[in-house]
């Protein structure tokens, strides 16, 4: 089975919501409260904030990484 060389997903950040990215830890603050998650278990995935979107990138990913 062929592997994808680069996979990129963008998640739009709604107005009134703040997102902080610290390595693999993401903190989201909004009108309903604060949620913090650690994605350290997701190896090979790069997480960063670009403008008004959260960007997830993976290189040479297989089925498991895509999910």
C-alpha positions as CSV (number, residue, x, y, z in Angstrom):
1,X,0.0,0.0,0.0
2,X,1.3,3.4,-0.9
3,X,2.1,6.0,1.8
4,X,1.2,9.6,1.7
5,X,4.3,11.8,1.6
6,X,2.7,14.7,3.3
7,X,-0.7,15.0,5.0
8,X,-2.0,18.4,6.1
9,X,-5.2,19.1,8.0
10,X,-6.4,22.6,9.0
11,X,-9.0,23.2,11.8
12,X,-10.5,26.6,11.8
13,X,-10.5,28.5,15.2
14,X,-13.9,30.2,15.8
15,X,-14.1,33.8,17.0
16,X,-14.0,34.2,20.8
17,X,-11.8,31.1,21.2
18,X,-8.1,31.3,22.1
19,X,-5.7,28.4,21.3
20,X,-2.3,27.9,22.8
21,X,0.1,25.3,21.5
22,X,3.1,24.2,23.6
23,X,4.8,21.3,21.9
24,X,2.3,18.5,21.9
25,X,0.0,20.2,24.5
26,X,-3.0,22.2,23.3
27,X,-5.0,24.5,25.5
28,X,-8.3,26.0,24.2
29,X,-10.1,28.8,26.0
30,X,-13.6,29.9,25.1
31,X,-16.9,31.1,26.4
32,X,-17.7,27.6,27.8
33,X,-14.4,27.2,29.7
34,X,-10.9,25.7,29.2
35,X,-9.9,22.4,27.7
36,X,-6.3,21.1,27.8
37,X,-5.1,18.0,26.0
38,X,-1.7,16.4,25.6
39,X,-1.1,14.7,22.2
40,X,2.2,13.2,23.1
41,X,0.9,9.8,22.1
42,X,0.6,11.0,18.5
43,X,4.1,10.4,17.3
44,X,5.2,12.0,14.0
45,X,2.5,14.6,13.9
46,X,3.4,18.3,14.0
47,X,0.9,20.7,15.6
48,X,1.1,24.5,15.2
49,X,-1.1,27.5,15.0
50,X,-1.2,29.5,11.7
51,X,-3.3,32.6,11.7
52,X,-6.9,31.6,12.5
53,X,-6.3,27.9,12.1
54,X,-4.7,25.0,13.9
55,X,-2.5,23.0,11.5
56,X,-1.7,19.3,11.8
57,X,1.0,17.9,9.6
58,X,2.5,14.4,9.2
59,X,5.1,13.1,6.8
60,X,5.2,9.6,5.3
61,X,2.2,8.5,7.3
62,X,0.5,5.2,7.3
63,X,-3.1,4.2,8.1
64,X,-2.6,4.5,11.8
65,X,-1.0,8.0,11.6
66,X,-3.8,9.3,9.3
67,X,-6.5,8.2,11.8
